[in-house]
Amino acid sequence: MEGRAGTEEMEGHAPWRAAGILLAGVALCLYTVLEVLYLFLPPLAELAVFLTLSFIIAFLRFPMSRSPRLAWIDVAALLAAVVTGTYIVVEHDALMVRIGIPTPADVAMGIAATLLVLEAARRAVGWIVPALATVALAYAAFGSHLPAAWGGHSGFSLQRIVTDIYLTEQGIFGPALGIMFRLVVLFVLLGSLLNVTGGTGFLIDLSQALFGRFAGGPGKVAVVSSGLFGTISGSAVANVMVDGWITIPMMKRVGFRPHVAAAVEAAASTGGQLMPPVMGSAAFMMIQFVGTSYQSIIMAAVLPAVLYYLALFAAVHFYSVRYGLRGMPPERPFSAEDLLKRGTVFFLPLLVVMLALTRYSPHMAVLYSLATLLVVSSLPAASRLSPRKLAGALREAAEDATPTVCAAACVGIIIAMVMLTGLGLRLPDLILNLAGNNLLIVLVLVMLTSLLLGMGLPTVVCYLLLATIMAPALVKLGVGLMAAHLFILYFGILSMITPPVALAAYAAGAIGGANLMHTGFTAWKLALSGFIIPFMFVYGPALLLQGTPVEVVTAVASSSLGVIVLGAAVMGYFVTELRVWERAALLAASLLLIKVGWITDLIGLGLIAGVFLAQRQPRRQSARPAPVPAAVTVEEQGP
């Protein structure tokens, strides 16, 4: 599981294991910052040290057994990780000279490193990625026995396979791991430091001051605060674990059913990875694939992300009005002094990273932001970083990043084998032949694949894998590069709230004491707009701000209205409770309005007007239902 959900596991570890994780975590973060800044080592060696430290954390945090004693296999794995990493550093220059003609020692180290990557990924993120990597290895080794029509190739020796995986910059130590090193860990560290300096508490207090007093106020607070925290958080589960302990009990206190409160937090936290400027670090990965500027990516991503949160906010509002849920004013007034003192700690580092990204590389931008945070957090006493708090933040960041790093190294094996065998060039044609060159079928296939892989992978790793394999098929059918990559990213992210493996929803359900599967399906329903919008920006790029000013303004206006009525249809309430035909009409209207085009917009507006007039008839006026008591059990709750 990604994010802070695993942090509690440390409490059950032996003290020596917790101390080892702390030391390795601090070393990993400090090494990453210093190496990215000063470049002491060549690329292959710097990534070898980075992966070795990550392996140490992984094998300590995810031992083979729960016994406080370290199993022999864990000791062997730790020693092997140190040896294989050190071998790259010590032998680096010689390895570069004899690349392509590896020695028996090179091959032995490569095999050991490959097995370590598979095992670390299995422990950290589950069996899906190692299984895919094993299939890729088997294909490279035995694919020569397949017919050419089925993807057969000429065959490769063990030495060639190992060389590509272990001794080049396209395998384990390839672009996937490089992005984790230069970007993801740094942004996870920024989020962790913002959390311990009070940034998260400030966001919740600010959201409470703005929206807490309105109907269903705590639910709206959860939407806004999670969206704001998501601007710098790289994990939906981490977002839930930070915000959920505060927002979910608040929602339950004013009458939200437990599974609905948990679902609101899960859907809001998941959407944080869609929200610029960081987008769970995916924005910076897209630069590599799309070949455009960072500014172009966040400009394209901003409207779909806003639409997602607008739909979620509307759904929470209609649910609250339907059940008469009250607001919860803040316990104390939120003053301008609070905004100035506490807000500076959060907003100034975020502003610095956004401005720095216009002039500097992403890793330098986040380093400037980290430096800014360290300075401004030292001024107010409440946010000042003590050595203990700083060490805890470094450890937490390393723990959060380690599963993603292990998975990225494993994805490096898959990408290396796809490139080695030439499958990457043939796979788009295979997908298109399977789908009969039908764009809608290909989109559905990509959606299902993204959701399936995302259920067991960190979002950024899922995106890296599918951007390599599936995006070329979409581009071949005429989909724009930006739209293709955002489409893949959306469904990789939404897997966090898509049953049966909805990690963010289950984390929130555990906090709220709700039925986990019920929470997952409710979160999926609340986030329904996220499943519709990607199809719409593929067919109508104006949603990505690509088009004439008139097309973009029309798209913004119609789509905004569309997601609002979608929230009403999902919650079954508009002016008053919706009858079945009214609900169906609003759902159809929302789809017609989200789709760009003046004809569909007019039809959608007509449907909304019809439902509005029908609901205004005196025979439809009725008292609102009483609020649902918070004590209602899960079994007694309806959807």
N, C-alpha and C positions, 0 to 999 in steps of 0.2 A: 504494500500500500504506500502511496506517495504521501508526502507532507508530514505534518506534525502528528498525525495519527499514531505513528509508531513511537513517539517520544516517551509516552507513558511506559513503554516496554522497558525502558532503561531502569525504571524504579525497581523492577524485579531482578535486575542483573546483580551479580556479585560486585562488590565495591571496586575490585581490581579491573573488572571489565568496563565498568562505568568510567573509571579513571583513564583506561586505555582509549575509550571512545572520545573522551574530553581532550586528551593530548593529541590524538590523531586529527580530531576536528579542528582544533586551534591551528595545528601545523598545516592542515590542508588549506584553510582560508588564508593564513598569512603567506604561505608559499604561493598561492594563486595570485594574490594581490602583488607581491613583490616580483614574481616572474613575469606577469603580464606587463608590469611597469618597466622592468629593467632588462628582460630577455637574457638571462644568464646562460641558458642552455639552448641547443638547437631544437627544432620542433619535435623530432621523434623522442629525444631524451626528456624534454619538459613534460610531454604527455605521459611518458612512462612513470615519472615521479608522481604526477597527479593521479594516475590510475592506481599506483601502488598504495598511496595514502587512502584512496577511496576503498580499495579492497580491504585494507586493515579495518576500516570502520564497518564495512559490510560483514566481514566474517566475525567481528566481535558483536555487532548489533543483532545479527541473524545467525546465531550458533546452530549447529546441527541438532542439538537437544536443549531442553530448558534447564538442564542440570547446571548448578553454579560452577561445577568443574568444567574445565575446557577439554572437549573431546580431542582425541588424537588426530582426527581428520581436520578439525579446526586449526590445530597447531601446524599440521602439514600444509594446509591451505595458506596460512599466514606466512610461513617460511618460504613457500613456493612463490607467493606474490612478491616478497622482498627480493628473492633471487632473480626472478624473471625481469623485474623492473630494474634492478641494479645492473643486470647484464646489458640491457640496452644503453644505460648511461655510460658504463665503463668501456664497452666495446663499440660505441657509436661510430667513431671514425673508421674503424676497421670494417664494420658492417656496411657502411656506405661504399667502401671500395669493392667489397666482394658481393654486392647485391646481385642476385640472379644466380650465384654459385655458392649457396649456403653450405657451411660445414655441418658435420653431424651434430655438433654442439648447438648450432643455430637452429637446426630442425628440432632437436629435443626441447630447447627452450620455447620454440614456437608452439609445439604441441602442448607443453605444459601451460603456456599463457592462454591458449585457446580453451583448454579445459577449465582453467580458472575463471575466464570470462563467462563461460556457460554456467558454471556453478554459482558464481556471484550473482548473475542475473536471475537464476532460478530462485535463490534465496531472497533476493531483494524485491522482485516484481512478479514472481510466479513462473510457470512453465511455458507460457505462450512464446515469448521471444527466444528462449533457448531451443524450443522445439522447431521454430522457423529457421533458426541458424543451423540446427542439425540437418534439416532437410536441404538447406542451401549447400552445406558441406557435402552431403551425400550426392547431390546433383552434380557438383563440381567433380567429385571423385568417380562417379559411376554413370554420369549422363551420357558418356560415349556409347553406352549400350542401347540408348533409346533411338528410335527412328528420328530422322531430321524433322519430320512433320510434327513430332511431339516434343521438339526442343532439344534433340540430340546434338552433341558437340564432338569435337575431335579428341577430347580427353586431356587431362592434366596430371602431372606427377605429384607425389606428396610434397616434394621439395618446392614445386611451383606454388602449390596451394598455401603451404606454410609461409613462404616468402611473402606472398600477397597479403596474408592476414597479419603477420607479426613484424615484418621488416620493411614495410612501405608505409606511406602516408595516405593509403586508401582503405586500410583494413581496420584493425582494432584502434590504431592511432590515426584514424582518418578524420574527415570533416565532422562527423557526428560527435566524436569525443572532443575535437578541437572547439566546437561551438559550446559544449558544456564547460570547458576550461575557461575560454575567453569571455563568455557571456553569462551563461545560466547561473553558475556558482556565484558570480559577482552580484547578479540581481537578486538571487535568493538571500545573499548576505545583506543587501540593502533592505529587503523586506524584513528580515529578522531584526536588524538594528532599529528600524522604524518601530517595530513592535515593542521592543524592550525600552525604548525611549518614550513610550506613551503615545505614539502616532495612532495606533488602533483605538485606544480609549478616546482620543480626541475626535476621531471620525464618528464614533458612535454618539458622543455627546453633541457634536455638531448636527448630526442627522436627527437626533432627538429634539434639539431646539427648533429645527426647521419643520419637522413633520410629526413629532410625537403627539401633539395635541389633537390631530385630526383623526377621523374615523379609521380604526385599525392602525393607529399611529406606529406601534412597535413593528408591525409588518413592513410598513413603509421605511422605517428606520433601518431594518435589516436589508432591504433592497438597496437603499442609497449607500449605507456604510460599507456593505460588501462590494458594491460596485466601485466605490472609491478605493478601498483597500486592494481590490483586484487590479487597479492600475499598476501596482508594483509587485503584486504577489504572483508567483509562478505556479501555484498549485490550488486547485479547487478544494481539495481536502484540507490543506493548510489554512485556507480562508475560513472554512467551516469551523475548524478547531480553534481559531483565534476569535472569531466573531460569535460563533454559535452559543458559547457558554453564557453570553450576555443577552443576545437577541431572542433566542428560543424561549427561555423562561419569561422574558418580558411579554412575548406574544401570548403564551399560555395564560399569563396572569390576567389579560384583558378578554379572554374567551376564545382564542384560537384553539382549534382542536390540536392535540399533540402532533399528529402526523402532518397536518397542514403547516403548523409552525416550523417543523423540521424541513418540510419540502420548500417553503419559501426561502429559508436560509440556504439550502442546498442549491436551488436554482439561481439565487442571487450570487452565491459564491462562484458557481461554475461560470456565469457570465463574465466574471472579472477577467478571465483569460481572453475574452473577446475584445476587451476595452483597451484602446491605446492609452498611454504610449508604449507599454511593454508587451502586452498581450501574452503573458506567460513566457516571455523571451522568444516567442515564435516570430515576432516582427523582424528580428535580426536574422533569423534563419531564412526568412523569405527573401531577404536581400540577396542571398547567395543563389537562390533558385530562380527568382523572377528577373534578376538583373536590373533592378530599378533602385531609386533612392529610398531611404527610410521615410522621408516626408511623404512620398507617393503612397507608400504602404499604409501609413497611419491615416492619411486622408481617405483612402479607399475603405478602410476598416471602420471609420468612426460612425457613419450613418447606420450600418447594420447593427453595431453594438448598441447605439442609442435606441434603436427600434426594439431591440431585445429587452432592454430595461424598461422602456416605456410600456411594452406589453405586460411585463411582469408587474410593474407598478399599478397598471390598470386592473389586472386580475386581482391583486391584493385589495385594491379599493372596492371593486364590485363585491368581492367576498365579504369584506367588512361591512359594507352597507346592507348587504342581504341579511346578515345575521346580527345587525345592530351592534357591532363591536365598537367600543369606545376608544378614545385616545388615551395617552398617558403623558401628561405634561412633564417636563423635566423637573427633577427634585429641587434644583436651584437654577436661577436664571443664567443663561449663557451670555456672558458679557463680551464687549469689544476687547477687553483685556485678555480674556481667554482665547479669543480668536487670534490676537497678536502674539501672545506668548507661546501658547501650545500649538497654534496653527503653523507658526514659523518652522517648528521642528519637522512637520510633515510636508508642508507645501513647498518650502524653499528647496530642499533636496530634489523634489520632483520637478520643480521649475528648472533647476540647474541641469538635470539630466535631459530635459526636453530641449533647452536652449543649446546645450553642448552637442547634442546629436546633429544639430544643423551645421556644425563646423568640424567636429572631431569624430573619430571612429567610435563605435558603440562601447567598446571596453574602456576607452579613455573617458567617455561621457559618464559612465557609471562610477569610475574612480573619482572623478570630480564631485559627483553627487555624494559618494561616501565621505570624502574629505569635508564637504559642506555640512553633512549631517553630524560628523564628529565635532565640528566647531560649534554649530548652533545648539546642539544638545547639551553642551557643557555650560551654557549660560543659565537656564532655569534649573534650580536645584532638583525639581521633580524629575527631569529628564536626563540628569547627569549620569554618565556611564561610569560606574565603579569598575575596578578590575574584574570583580566577580561577575557583574552583569555583562561585561564585554566578553569574557570567556564563555559564559553561557550562550550568548548570541552567536558566537563563532561556532560553538559545538552544535547548536540547533540548526544553523545554516548548513553545516557539513552533513548532518544527519538527514536533513530534508533533501539535499542534493544527491546523496549517495545512490539511492535507487535509480534515479534518472541517469547518473553517470554510468552505473553498471549496465543498464539497459542500452545506453548509447554505444558502449563498447561492443555489446553483443550485436546491435544493429550494424556496426561496422563490419562484422563478419559477413552478414547477409549482403550488404552493399558490395563488398569486395568480391564475393562469389557471383553476384549478378553481373558485375562489370567484367570479371574474368571470363565468364562463359559466354558473354554477349547476349545474355537473356534480357538485359535492360533495353537493348535495341529491338528485340523481337516481341517482348511482352505487350507493348501497346497494340501491335497488329493482332496478337492472339486475343486480347480483350475485345477489340473491335469486331473481329470475326465472330466471337461468341455472342456479342450483342447485336450482330447484324447491322453495324454502323448506325444504330439508333441512339441518339444522344440521351433521351430520357432513360433508356435501359442502362446505358453506361453510367449515368448519374446515380441511379438507384444502386447499381453494383458498387460504385465507389462509396456511396453513403453506407451501405451495409458492411462493407469491408472496414471502413473507418470506425464505425460503431463497434464492430467485433474486435478489432485490434485494440481500440481505445479502452475496452473493458479490462484489459490486462496490462496496459502500457501507460507510462506517463505521457501526457499530451504531446510534449515536444518530440519525444521519441517516435510516437505514432505518426506525427506529421513528417518527420525526417524520412521514415520508411516509405510512406505512401507518396510523398512528393517525388521520391526517386522512381517508384514503380508505377503509380497510377496516373499522376498528373500528365505525362506525355500522351496518354490515350485521350484525355479530355481535350488537350490542345490540338490533337490531330483532327478532332471533330469540330474545330472552329471556336472553342471556348477560349476567351482571353486568358493569358498567363495569370494575371492577378485574380480573376474570378475562379480559375481552376484551383489555385493554391488556397484561397480563402475557403472554398467549398470543402476541401479536404480538412482544413484546420477546424472548421465549425463542427463537423461530425466527430472528429477525434475528441474535441472538447466536450460535446454533448453526451458522449458515452459515460461521462461521470454521473449522469442522472438518468441513464437509460437502463431499466431492468433487463436481464436479471442481475447484472453486476454493476450496480450504480454506486461507486465508492463514496462519492460526496453525499449522496442521499442517505446511505447507510450510516455514515459518520454522524450526520445531523440527526438521524432517527435515534441513534444510540444516546445522544445528548438529551433529546426530547422525551425519551422513554416511550417511543412510538413503535408500532409494527413496522419493520424495516421495508418489507415489500410494498406495503401500503404507502409508506413515505416515498419510495422510488417511483411508483406510478403517479402519485400526486405531483411530484417534482417534474416528471416528464410532461404532465398535462399543463402545468404552469409555464413550462419552457417551450410550449408548442410552437411559438413564433420562431424560435431558433431552428426548428426543423423545416420551416417553410421559407424563411428569408434566403437561405443559400440557393434554392432553386430559382428564386425570383431574381437574384442578382446575376445568375448565369444567363437567364433569358433577357434581363433588362439591366445592362451595366450602369444605367443612370443611378441605381442605388449605390454604386461605388463611386459616385460623383464623376462618372465618365460620360460626357455628353454635353449638349448645349445648356446654357443657363436655364432656359425654359424647361427643358427635359428634367434637369436636376431638381428645380424648385417644385415642379409637378410631382416628381417621384417622392420628394420629402413630404409634401403635404398629404398626398393620397396614402402613402405607406404609413404615416403617423396615425391618421384616422383609422386605417385598416387594422393596425395592431391594437388600438384601443378597443374597437368593437370585437376583436378576437378575444381580448380579455373578458369582455362581457359575455360572449358566447361560451367560453370555457367555464365561467363561474355561474352561468345560468341566471344572470340578473342584469337589467339595463335600467329602465325607469322603475320597473318593478320586476317581479320574478318572470322569467321567460317561459312561455309555453314551448312545446317541442318544435312546432313549425317556425316560431320566432327565433329560437336558438339556431335552427338550421339556416334560416335566412341571414342572420348576422354572421354565421360562420362563412357562408358563401360570399357575403358582402366583404368580409375581411380579406378573403383570398383575391377577390376581384380588385380591391383597392391596393393591395400590396403589389399585384402585378401591374407593371407600368403600361399605360395606354388610356387614352381619354374615353374610349368606348366602355372599357371595363370599369373605369372610374364612375361614369354616369350610371351604369347598371347598379354598381355597389351603393352609390348614394341613394338611388331609388329604393333599394331594399332597406337601407337604414331608415329612410323616411317612412316607409310603410310600417316597419316594426314600431317606430316611435309613435306614430299616430294610433296604432292599434293598442299600444300600452297606455296611451293617454285617455282611452275610453273609460267612463265612470265605472263600468262593470268590472274593469280590471284593477281598480284601486282596492287595496287591502292592506291591513296592518302588517308591518314587518314582523318576521318571526323573532321570538325572543332569542337573545344570544345563547349559544351553546355553552353550558357550564364546562369549566376546565376539568371538572372531575369525571366527565363522561369517559368510560373505558373505551379502549381501542375497538373492542368487539361491537360496541353499541354505535360506533360512528359510521356515518354514511360516507360516500366519496365527497 
